[in-house]
Amino acid sequence: MEAMKELAANMKHLAKVNRGSLPFETEAIVEIFTSIQRNASNTPELFSVYAMDPTSEAGTEIWENFEDFTKKAQSLESIAQELVMNVNTKDQLQSAMMDLGSSCKSCHSKYRN
């Protein structure tokens, strides 16, 4: 759950930068994309054992279709890795947010209660 909370916090930070509430600082953006990449990479391992915490929003579908869940995590990892190298301006951030959001949504809509 901590990894998912960190992903959410990263997305909120990016949204604030995108809206102009926070300044665009390349180094901070790279750190956020790197964090997203790391968490996405670790996600399959974090969910490798079936475990239901009453406070978790994880759906049992994760373990029923673990291969697809893993592919979605790998997709997010790949997107974040690409963004680390290619988002250098605030103008590029909006498109990056759409790519990340789409990847997150593809997993949430299927595997999150």
C-alpha positions in Angstrom: 0.0 0.0 0.0 2.9 2.3 0.7 4.1 2.0 -2.9 0.7 2.9 -4.2 0.5 5.9 -1.9 3.9 7.0 -3.2 2.6 6.7 -6.8 -0.4 8.7 -5.9 1.7 11.4 -4.2 3.9 11.6 -7.3 0.9 12.0 -9.6 -0.5 14.8 -7.4 2.8 16.6 -7.4 3.0 16.4 -11.2 -0.6 17.6 -11.5 0.3 20.7 -9.3 3.3 21.4 -11.6 1.1 21.0 -14.7 -1.5 23.4 -13.3 1.2 25.9 -12.3 0.7 25.6 -8.6 4.3 24.4 -8.3 7.3 25.4 -10.5 8.6 23.1 -13.2 12.0 22.0 -12.0 13.6 19.4 -14.3 15.5 17.7 -11.6 12.4 17.2 -9.4 10.4 15.9 -12.4 13.1 13.4 -13.3 13.1 12.2 -9.7 9.3 11.8 -9.8 9.4 9.8 -13.0 12.2 7.7 -11.6 10.2 7.0 -8.5 7.2 6.0 -10.6 9.4 3.7 -12.7 10.9 2.1 -9.6 7.5 1.6 -8.0 6.0 0.2 -11.2 9.0 -2.2 -11.4 8.4 -3.4 -7.9 4.6 -3.7 -8.1 4.4 -7.4 -9.4 6.7 -8.5 -6.6 4.7 -6.6 -4.0 1.5 -8.4 -5.1 3.1 -11.8 -5.8 1.5 -13.3 -2.7 -2.3 -13.2 -2.3 -3.0 -11.0 0.7 -6.0 -8.9 1.4 -5.7 -6.0 3.9 -9.1 -4.6 4.8 -7.8 -1.1 4.2 -6.5 -2.0 0.7 -8.3 -1.2 -2.5 -6.7 -4.1 -4.3 -9.2 -6.4 -6.0 -8.9 -10.2 -6.0 -8.8 -10.0 -9.8 -5.1 -9.1 -9.4 -4.3 -12.7 -8.5 -6.9 -14.2 -10.9 -5.1 -12.6 -13.8 -1.6 -11.9 -12.4 0.0 -12.0 -15.9 -2.1 -9.1 -17.2 -1.6 -7.2 -13.9 2.2 -7.6 -14.3 2.0 -6.4 -18.0 0.2 -3.3 -16.9 2.8 -2.6 -14.2 5.6 -3.2 -16.9 3.8 -0.8 -19.2 3.8 2.0 -16.5 7.4 1.3 -15.8 8.3 1.6 -19.5 6.3 4.9 -19.9 8.0 6.4 -16.8 11.4 5.3 -18.1 10.7 7.0 -21.4 9.5 10.2 -19.7 12.7 10.4 -17.6 14.6 11.1 -20.8 12.0 13.1 -22.8 10.2 15.5 -20.6 12.3 18.6 -20.3 9.7 21.4 -20.4 6.4 22.2 -18.8 4.7 21.9 -22.2 5.8 18.3 -22.5 4.4 17.5 -19.0 0.8 17.6 -20.0 1.2 14.9 -22.6 3.3 12.9 -20.1 0.5 13.2 -17.5 -2.0 11.9 -20.0 0.2 8.8 -20.8 0.8 8.1 -17.1 -2.8 8.6 -16.2 -4.0 6.3 -19.0 -1.7 3.6 -17.8 -2.7 4.0 -14.2 -6.4 4.0 -15.2 -6.0 0.8 -17.2 -5.0 -1.0 -14.0 -7.3 0.7 -11.6 -10.4 0.1 -13.7 -9.7 -3.6 -13.6 -7.9 -4.4 -10.4 -8.9 -1.8 -7.9 -12.1 -2.0 -5.7 
